[in-house]
């Protein structure tokens, strides 16, 4: 099961995308119950592709909040088209998921 929950809705000629990503986004500055630093572990790169073309990308660091939420829109999508989301984190773990654009 993916850590990315994504919805894409076509509103007129604009596709509105919302995504929630389950990730700890540890900065490396917080301490655990024993007072030891929790190692940094955060998403570094996030991207969304529509028909093989990047429509949104972000380079993140340790200051992004835990369980990040992203919302953006783009033109050119059609109902039934595929949208792919992918992230790579600081430990080189990856995740991706796909969804179809729905008409509202």
C-alpha positions in Angstrom: 0.0 0.0 0.0 1.3 3.4 -0.9 2.1 6.2 1.6 0.6 8.7 -0.9 -3.1 9.4 -1.0 -4.0 11.4 -4.1 -7.1 12.8 -5.7 -7.3 14.6 -9.0 -10.5 16.3 -10.2 -11.2 18.1 -13.5 -13.0 21.4 -12.9 -13.6 23.1 -16.3 -10.3 22.9 -18.1 -8.2 22.8 -14.8 -7.2 19.7 -13.0 -7.0 20.2 -9.2 -4.7 17.8 -7.4 -4.6 17.1 -3.6 -2.2 14.7 -2.0 -1.5 13.6 1.5 1.8 11.8 2.2 2.4 9.6 5.2 6.0 10.3 6.2 7.7 11.1 9.5 9.7 14.0 8.0 12.2 13.9 10.9 14.5 17.0 10.9 17.4 15.4 12.7 17.1 18.1 15.5 14.4 16.4 17.6 15.2 14.1 20.5 13.6 10.8 21.6 12.4 10.0 25.1 16.0 9.1 26.1 17.3 12.5 25.0 19.1 11.1 21.9 18.8 12.8 18.5 16.4 11.2 16.1 18.2 10.8 12.8 17.1 13.0 9.9 14.7 11.2 7.6 12.7 13.4 5.2 11.4 13.6 1.6 13.9 15.3 -0.6 12.1 15.2 -4.0 8.4 15.1 -4.8 7.1 15.0 -8.4 3.8 14.6 -10.2 3.5 13.5 -13.8 0.6 13.7 -16.3 1.1 11.6 -19.4 4.9 11.4 -18.8 5.2 15.2 -18.4 6.1 16.7 -15.0 3.4 19.1 -13.9 4.6 19.7 -10.3 7.9 19.1 -8.5 9.4 20.1 -5.2 12.8 19.8 -3.5 12.2 19.6 0.2 14.3 19.6 3.3 14.0 18.8 7.0 11.7 21.8 7.7 8.6 20.4 6.0 6.0 19.2 8.4 5.2 15.5 9.2 2.5 14.0 6.9 2.8 16.7 4.3 -0.2 17.9 2.3 0.1 19.3 -1.3 -2.5 21.0 -3.4 -1.9 22.4 -6.9 -3.6 22.7 -10.3 -2.6 22.4 -13.9 -4.2 22.6 -17.4 -4.3 20.0 -20.0 -5.7 17.0 -18.1 -8.7 15.1 -19.2 -11.1 12.8 -17.3 -9.6 9.3 -17.3 -6.0 10.5 -17.8 -3.4 9.0 -15.4 -1.5 11.1 -12.8 1.6 9.7 -11.1 3.1 10.9 -7.9 6.5 9.9 -6.6 8.9 10.8 -3.8 12.5 10.0 -2.8 13.6 10.5 0.8 17.0 11.2 2.5 17.5 7.5 3.1 16.9 6.8 -0.7 13.6 5.1 0.0 10.9 5.8 -2.7 7.2 5.5 -3.1 4.9 6.2 -6.0 1.2 5.8 -6.8 -1.1 6.5 -9.7 -4.7 7.8 -10.0 -7.1 8.7 -12.7 -8.4 12.2 -13.2 -12.1 12.4 -12.4 -14.6 14.8 -13.9 -16.7 16.8 -11.4 
